[in-house]
Every structure is written in structure tokens, then in C-alpha cells.
């Protein structure tokens, strides 16, 4: 059960200076992921430099707005009101590019599909909530372990210099990433109070200083960047709605919901908090509404960001108002392109050292959940974990494995999270039956829904 101190920590308002600093730390750890997706999608759709800049600013604005909805809440229907940051899901990259390149579609067709998919996803939330009983500790623990291990590939790629860099693995890159990791661990181990809470920020600052000393950082183009620039809705044209494109993006929104369910379970473990079905419903509605907002401002669908949940686990700072502050910083960066340009100049290998810690924390959360699973007397659970883990790592270890399948299935087959969930749920029902899916182990800070009535089980 929740304790008063747990709730007080989550709703606690820290001094403004500390809140802003901790919020900036959240922004820095998610920034690379937030700008990477628009760079990839915009490049594939052959956008001009000006259009690409507009896409990035729209993305930052929507990251901030949707994170604000999630952390602060909107009425009694939207927002889980926990320390959560929202960013673009990598699961949508392939499908969005495919829709954008369809004849007669382009960006208006893509954004029409995202808007409609968000509305449909919002309406589907009650259905998703009634299926939460399919996510016992074996399924959620396996999913989070797969997600964390898969994301470590991203962290390692960043530490090596980033994707597609010609001198990947340059010793200078690896040295900077190692310094970031070392400073983060040293500060976390020996610092006390506020300094101990910003271990990741201290590591990034040390890595940035070394990268600048080595002459590896450039602020090229900063002088030409305007100070203020507004983000307009429908800046790439009025949306077009086409059923095949909408169906594709509905799958993407469902994938983001599955990702969020696993990560919110992980956050519940970190916060030592029981999440009710109503909590999950509010969180998933924020996901769906985020897609609609993203479509209106010509950005993307959004999901809970794993690195920020890992950051909560590292720092122990539970206040959701830190994420509210981070949301405000993101909105400000979207309207102040010069500031965004400076943060965007932080090299990937600087962020890579910190990402290794944060993504590793996600995997560790999965392992922690799995500790409550009976592997000793139920050998079938080992099969479920092993096969589900292997299936979930296919997109990471062999990205072209499903290339021969129809593009419509891309959001399903290229999402390690969804592959893990589907495989784990099916195998768990096959080996353990309905009882295995509905078992609630004592002491786990997670809800269970009654399989027949959809009611929360009192813990």
C-alpha cells in the first residue's frame, strides 16, 4: 500500500532553483532521443533545412505539452500525475516514413493519420485497461528486461559517436563517454543532498567540458538561428485522412501504449506505489491525446520515456513537479531556437555515457520484478522468459529480419516491446493458463484486474 510519505514525495514542491536544475537534468537525458526521430523522419522525407528545424521545434513543444499533461494532469481523465516525461517512440519511425512516402499522402496524410489514431486510441483505453490482468510479474518483468537490454544498444551506439558517423569508436569518443559514466557513478556514490540528486547532470557537464577541450564541439549556425520563433499548428498543410494510413498509425499508438504499460509498472516499483486501473487509464489517455496533439502541431505520437524513469531511479527524486518544470523548459526551448541549438550541440557520445546507466536501470527494474516469479518449482516460467526475451531482441540484433513482411506490419514486427509482450502473454496462457495470468504476488506494487469483471483487486 502507499504510505503518506510516498504520496508526499510525489506531490512535494521543491525550491524553485532546485526544481529547475533537476528539470534541466531530465531535459538533457531525453533531448537526444527527442531530436533524433525528427532528424531521421525528416531526412527520409527529404525535408529542407528550414522544414527540418520547424519539425524539431514542433516536437520539442509537443514533448513539453504532453509531459505536462502526464505529470500535472488534466481533470480526472488525463494524466497519471507521476514523475513522467513523454517523448517520441522509436517504434513509429518506419511506419511514419512509409506513410509519408505513400503516393498522394506526404506530410498532410501522415498527420491526418496521427490525429485520427490518437482519437481512436483514446476511445480504446477502456479495452486496454480490461486486459491488464494479462500482465503478471512474469510478463512485465520480461518486457522491461528486454526493453532495457534493447535500449542499451542505443546507449552504446551513442557512446561510440552516434549512428552513421565515419569514425565510430574513436578513442576520444569512448574516453568522453567513460568520463561521463565515471563522474555520474562517483557523484552518486559520494555526494550528498542536492549534488547527489544531479549525478547524471554532473556527468554530462564533465563530458561536455572534456569534449570542448578536445575541440569536438561546434556551435555552427548558432548566429543565424533566430531568438524567438512560434510553432504553428498545421504548418505543413491541412491534414488528409486515409484509412490505410490511419490503420497503420493506430497500430503505432497501440505499441506506444504497450510500452507505457511496462514502463509505468517499472515506475511503480521505483516509487513503491500501487497503481490502480484508473491511474493506468489516465496515463494511457495522455498517450493517446499526445498523438492527436502531435498531429495537430505536425509532430509525432508520444510515449513514456525510459531514460527519464531510469533517472528517477538513480536520483531518488520523486516529485512530479520536477517533470512539470522540465516540461516548461522543453516548451521554452521550442520557442527559443538559440537555446535549443546550444543543447542540441551536446555530442551523442557525451549522452551515451549517461544513457548506459539509465537504460541499464530499466533492465534492472525488470530483473527486480522477476525476482518474485517462481522459477524454481515451475520450469515452464524459464521457457516463457527465455523465448520471449529472444523474440523481443530480434529487432535489435537483426533489424532486417522481418523486412520481407508487408510494411503495414512494421510497427508490430519492429517493436521489441510488442514482440516480447505478445510472446510472453501467449506462452504464459499456454503453460500456466488463466491462473498464471491473474496471479498477484504479495508485496508487488502493481494492480491486478479481475479477469471477468475488470475490477481492481484490493491489496
C-alpha positions in Angstrom: 0.0 0.0 0.0 1.0 3.6 -0.4 2.4 5.4 2.5 1.8 9.1 3.3 5.5 9.8 2.8 5.4 8.2 -0.7 2.5 10.4 -1.7 4.1 13.5 -0.1 7.3 12.9 -2.1 5.4 12.7 -5.4 3.4 15.9 -4.7 6.2 17.7 -2.9 7.2 21.1 -4.4 10.9 21.7 -4.0 12.6 25.2 -4.0 12.3 26.8 -7.5 16.1 26.8 -8.2 16.4 23.1 -7.3 13.3 22.2 -9.3 14.6 23.9 -12.4 18.0 22.3 -12.1 16.5 18.8 -11.7 14.1 19.6 -14.5 17.0 20.6 -16.8 18.6 17.2 -16.0 15.5 15.4 -17.2 15.6 17.5 -20.4 19.2 16.7 -21.1 18.8 13.0 -20.7 15.9 12.9 -23.1 16.9 15.6 -25.6 19.0 13.4 -27.9 16.1 10.9 -28.3 13.6 13.8 -28.8 15.5 15.3 -31.7 16.8 12.1 -33.3 13.4 11.0 -34.5 12.5 14.2 -36.4 16.0 14.2 -37.9 15.5 10.6 -39.2 12.0 11.0 -40.4 12.6 14.5 -41.8 15.7 13.3 -43.6 13.9 10.3 -45.1 11.0 12.5 -46.3 13.6 14.9 -47.9 12.6 18.0 -45.9 14.5 21.2 -46.3 16.7 22.6 -43.6 14.0 25.2 -42.7 11.3 22.5 -42.6 13.5 20.2 -40.5 14.1 23.0 -38.0 10.3 23.6 -37.8 9.8 19.8 -37.2 12.2 19.7 -34.4 10.7 22.8 -32.7 7.2 21.3 -33.0 8.5 18.1 -31.5 10.0 19.9 -28.5 6.8 21.8 -28.0 4.7 18.7 -28.0 7.1 16.8 -25.8 6.7 19.6 -23.2 2.9 19.9 -23.5 2.3 16.1 -23.4 4.7 15.7 -20.5 2.9 18.5 -18.7 -0.4 16.7 -19.2 1.0 13.4 -17.9 2.8 14.9 -14.8 0.3 17.6 -13.9 -2.9 16.0 -15.1 -6.0 17.4 -16.9 -9.2 17.0 -14.8 -9.9 13.5 -13.7 -9.5 11.8 -17.0 -6.0 12.6 -18.4 -2.5 12.3 -16.8 -1.1 9.8 -14.3 0.3 12.6 -12.1 3.6 10.9 -11.5 7.2 12.0 -12.4 6.9 11.0 -16.1 8.4 12.6 -19.2 7.0 11.9 -22.7 8.9 11.6 -25.9 8.7 10.2 -29.4 8.5 6.4 -29.7 11.2 4.9 -32.0 8.5 2.2 -32.9 6.8 4.8 -35.1 9.8 5.7 -37.3 9.4 3.1 -40.0 5.6 3.4 -40.3 5.7 7.2 -40.4 8.3 7.2 -43.2 6.2 4.6 -45.1 3.0 6.7 -44.8 4.8 9.9 -45.6 6.2 8.4 -48.8 2.9 6.9 -50.0 1.7 8.5 -53.3 -0.7 11.3 -52.5 0.0 11.2 -48.8 3.0 13.2 -47.8 3.0 15.1 -44.5 -0.7 16.1 -44.7 -1.6 12.4 -45.0 0.8 11.4 -42.2 -0.5 14.0 -39.8 -4.1 13.2 -40.6 -3.4 9.6 -39.7 -1.7 10.5 -36.5 -4.6 12.8 -35.4 -7.2 10.1 -36.1 -5.1 7.4 -34.5 -4.9 9.4 -31.3 -8.7 9.8 -31.2 -9.2 6.1 -31.8 -6.5 5.2 -29.2 -8.3 7.4 -26.7 -11.5 5.5 -27.2 -9.7 2.2 -26.9 -8.2 2.9 -23.5 -11.0 1.1 -21.6 -10.4 -2.1 -23.7 -6.7 -1.9 -22.9 -7.3 -1.5 -19.2 -9.6 -4.5 -19.1 -6.6 -6.5 -20.4 -4.2 -5.6 -17.7 -4.8 -8.9 -16.0 -2.7 -10.4 -18.8 0.4 -8.6 -17.4 1.5 -10.6 -14.2 5.1 -10.1 -12.9 6.5 -12.7 -15.4 5.2 -10.8 -18.4 6.0 -7.3 -17.1 9.5 -8.3 -15.8 10.4 -10.0 -19.1 9.2 -7.0 -21.1 11.2 -4.4 -19.1 14.3 -6.6 -19.2 14.0 -6.8 -23.0 13.3 -3.1 -23.3 16.3 -2.2 -21.1 18.7 -4.6 -22.9 17.5 -3.3 -26.3 17.9 0.3 -25.3 21.5 -0.4 -24.2 22.2 -0.9 -27.9 21.2 2.7 -28.4 23.3 3.9 -25.5 26.4 2.1 -26.8 25.8 3.5 -30.3 25.7 7.0 -28.8 28.9 6.3 -26.7 30.7 5.3 -29.9 29.9 8.6 -31.5 26.4 8.1 -32.8 24.7 6.4 -35.7 26.4 6.6 -39.2 29.5 8.6 -38.0 32.5 7.8 -40.1 34.9 7.5 -37.2 32.6 5.4 -34.9 34.5 4.1 -31.9 37.1 6.9 -32.0 39.1 6.6 -28.7 38.2 10.3 -28.0 34.5 9.5 -28.1 34.9 6.4 -25.8 37.1 8.4 -23.4 34.4 11.1 -23.0 31.6 8.6 -22.6 33.7 6.8 -20.0 34.3 10.1 -18.1 30.6 10.8 -18.1 29.9 7.3 -16.7 32.7 7.6 -14.1 31.6 11.1 -12.9 28.0 10.0 -12.7 28.9 7.0 -10.5 31.3 8.9 -8.3 28.8 11.7 -7.6 26.0 9.1 -7.0 28.3 7.2 -4.6 29.9 10.0 -2.6 27.9 13.2 -3.0 25.1 14.0 -0.5 22.0 16.1 -0.7 21.2 18.1 -3.9 24.5 17.3 -5.6 23.8 13.6 -5.3 20.5 14.1 -7.0 22.1 15.6 -10.1 24.7 12.9 -10.6 23.7 12.5 -14.3 23.8 16.2 -14.9 27.3 16.4 -13.3 28.5 13.6 -15.6 27.1 15.3 -18.7 28.7 18.6 -17.7 32.1 16.9 -17.2 31.8 15.1 -20.5 30.8 18.3 -22.3 33.8 20.2 -20.8 36.2 17.5 -22.0 34.6 17.4 -25.5 35.0 21.1 -25.8 38.6 21.0 -24.6 39.3 18.4 -27.3 37.8 20.7 -29.9 35.0 18.2 -30.6 32.0 20.6 -30.1 30.9 23.1 -32.6 28.1 25.7 -32.4 28.0 26.2 -36.1 24.9 28.0 -37.3 24.1 29.5 -33.9 24.4 33.1 -35.0 21.9 32.5 -37.9 19.3 30.9 -35.6 16.5 33.3 -34.5 16.0 34.1 -30.9 12.2 33.6 -30.9 10.1 31.5 -33.3 6.5 30.4 -32.8 5.3 26.9 -33.6 2.1 27.0 -35.6 -0.5 24.1 -35.9 -0.8 22.6 -39.4 2.4 24.3 -40.6 2.8 21.6 -43.3 -0.7 21.9 -44.6 -4.2 20.8 -43.6 -4.4 17.1 -42.7 -5.7 14.4 -45.1 -7.4 11.3 -43.7 -6.9 8.0 -45.5 -8.0 4.7 -44.0 -4.9 2.6 -44.7 -2.6 5.3 -43.2 -4.9 5.6 -40.2 -4.8 1.9 -39.6 -1.0 1.9 -39.7 -0.8 4.7 -37.2 -3.4 3.1 -34.9 -1.0 0.2 -34.6 1.8 2.6 -33.6 -0.4 4.2 -30.9 -1.2 0.7 -29.5 2.5 -0.1 -29.5 3.2 3.2 -27.5 0.5 2.2 -25.0 2.1 -1.2 -24.5 5.5 0.5 -24.0 3.9 2.8 -21.5 2.2 0.0 -19.5 5.6 -1.7 -19.0 7.4 1.5 -18.0 4.6 2.6 -15.7 4.9 -0.7 -13.9 8.6 -0.1 -13.6 8.0 3.4 -12.2 5.5 1.9 -9.7 8.3 -0.3 -8.4 10.7 2.6 -8.1 8.1 4.8 -6.3 6.9 1.9 -4.1 3.4 2.8 -5.2 0.3 0.8 -6.1 -1.2 1.9 -9.5 -4.9 1.4 -9.9 -6.7 0.8 -13.2 -7.8 4.4 -13.1 -4.2 5.5 -12.9 -3.3 3.5 -15.9 -6.3 4.7 -17.8 -5.3 8.4 -17.2 -1.8 7.6 -18.3 -2.8 5.9 -21.5 -5.3 8.7 -22.3 -2.4 11.1 -22.1 -0.5 8.9 -24.6 -3.4 8.9 -27.0 -4.1 12.6 -26.6 -0.4 13.2 -27.1 -0.7 11.6 -30.6 -3.6 13.9 -31.5 -1.7 17.0 -30.2 1.4 15.8 -32.1 -0.6 15.5 -35.3 -2.2 19.0 -34.9 1.3 20.6 -34.4 2.8 18.4 -37.1 5.0 16.3 -34.8 4.7 12.7 -33.7 2.9 10.1 -31.3 4.4 10.2 -27.8 5.1 7.6 -25.1 6.7 7.4 -21.6 10.4 7.8 -21.9 12.5 5.0 -20.4 15.6 7.1 -19.7 13.7 9.5 -17.5 12.2 6.7 -15.5 15.8 5.4 -15.1 16.8 8.9 -13.9 14.1 8.8 -11.2 15.6 5.5 -10.0 19.1 6.9 -10.0 18.4 10.2 -8.3 15.6 9.1 -6.0 13.8 12.5 -6.7 10.1 11.5 -6.9 8.5 15.0 -7.2 6.3 15.2 -10.3 6.7 18.9 -10.2 10.3 18.4 -11.4 8.9 16.9 -14.5 6.4 19.8 -14.7 9.5 22.1 -14.7 11.2 20.0 -17.3 8.0 20.3 -19.5 8.2 24.1 -19.2 11.9 24.0 -20.2 11.0 22.0 -23.3 8.3 24.4 -24.3 10.7 27.3 -23.8 13.3 25.6 -26.0 10.7 25.1 -28.7 10.1 28.9 -28.7 13.7 29.9 -28.3 15.6 28.1 -31.1 19.0 29.5 -30.0 18.8 27.8 -26.6 17.6 24.6 -28.3 20.6 24.9 -30.7 23.1 25.0 -27.8 21.6 21.9 -26.1 21.5 20.1 -29.5 25.2 20.7 -29.8 25.9 18.2 -27.0 27.5 15.3 -28.8 25.9 11.9 -28.7 28.9 10.3 -27.1 28.5 12.6 -24.1 24.9 11.5 -23.7 25.9 7.9 -24.3 27.8 7.5 -21.1 24.8 8.7 -19.1 22.4 6.6 -21.2 24.2 3.4 -20.3 23.3 4.0 -16.6 19.7 5.0 -17.3 18.8 2.2 -19.8 20.6 -0.3 -17.5 18.2 0.9 -14.7 15.2 0.0 -16.9 16.6 -3.6 -17.4 17.4 -3.8 -13.7 13.7 -2.9 -12.9 12.7 -5.9 -15.0 15.1 -8.1 -13.1 13.7 -6.9 -9.8 10.2 -7.8 -10.8 11.3 -11.2 -12.0 12.7 -12.0 -8.5 9.2 -12.6 -7.4 8.5 -15.1 -10.1 8.6 -18.8 -9.3 11.4 -20.2 -11.5 12.4 -23.0 -9.1 9.3 -25.2 -8.9 7.7 -24.0 -12.2 10.2 -24.8 -15.0 7.7 -23.5 -17.6 8.4 -20.0 -16.5 12.0 -20.4 -17.7 10.8 -21.3 -21.2 8.4 -18.3 -21.2 11.2 -15.9 -20.1 13.8 -17.3 -22.5 11.7 -17.4 -25.6 10.1 -14.1 -25.0 13.4 -12.4 -24.4 14.8 -13.9 -27.6 11.8 -12.8 -29.7 11.9 -9.3 -28.2 15.6 -8.8 -29.1 15.1 -9.7 -32.8 14.7 -6.1 -34.0 17.8 -5.1 -32.0 20.1 -7.9 -33.0 18.8 -8.4 -36.6 17.0 -5.2 -37.8 16.3 -6.7 -41.3 14.8 -10.0 -40.0 11.2 -9.0 -40.9 12.0 -6.9 -44.0 10.1 -9.3 -46.3 6.8 -8.7 -44.5 4.2 -6.1 -45.6 5.0 -2.5 -44.4 1.7 -2.4 -42.6 3.1 -4.9 -40.1 6.2 -2.8 -39.5 5.1 -1.3 -36.2 4.3 -4.7 -34.8 7.4 -6.7 -36.1 10.0 -4.0 -35.4 8.9 -3.3 -31.9 10.9 -5.5 -29.5 8.5 -4.5 -26.7 5.4 -5.6 -28.5 7.0 -8.9 -29.7 8.0 -9.6 -26.1 4.6 -8.8 -24.7 2.7 -10.9 -27.3 5.1 -13.9 -26.9 5.1 -13.7 -23.1 1.3 -13.4 -22.8 0.7 -16.3 -25.3 3.2 -18.6 -23.7 2.1 -17.7 -20.2 -1.5 -18.6 -21.0 -0.3 -21.8 -22.8 1.8 -23.1 -19.9 0.1 -21.6 -16.9 -3.4 -20.9 -18.1 -5.7 -18.2 -16.8 -4.5 -18.6 -13.2 -0.9 -17.8 -14.3 -2.1 -14.7 -16.0 -4.1 -13.5 -13.0 -1.7 -14.4 -10.1 -0.8 -11.4 -7.9 2.2 -12.0 -5.8 2.1 -10.3 -2.4 4.3 -7.3 -2.0 4.3 -6.3 -5.7 3.3 -2.7 -6.0 1.1 -3.4 -9.0 -2.7 -3.7 -9.6 -4.5 -6.7 -10.9 -7.8 -6.7 -12.6 -10.3 -9.5 -12.1 -10.4 -11.3 -15.4 -14.2 -11.5 -15.5 -15.3 -8.2 -14.1 -12.5 -5.8 -14.6 -12.5 -4.7 -11.0 -9.4 -3.7 -9.1 -8.3 -6.3 -6.5 -7.6 -4.7 -3.1 -4.1 -5.4 -1.9 
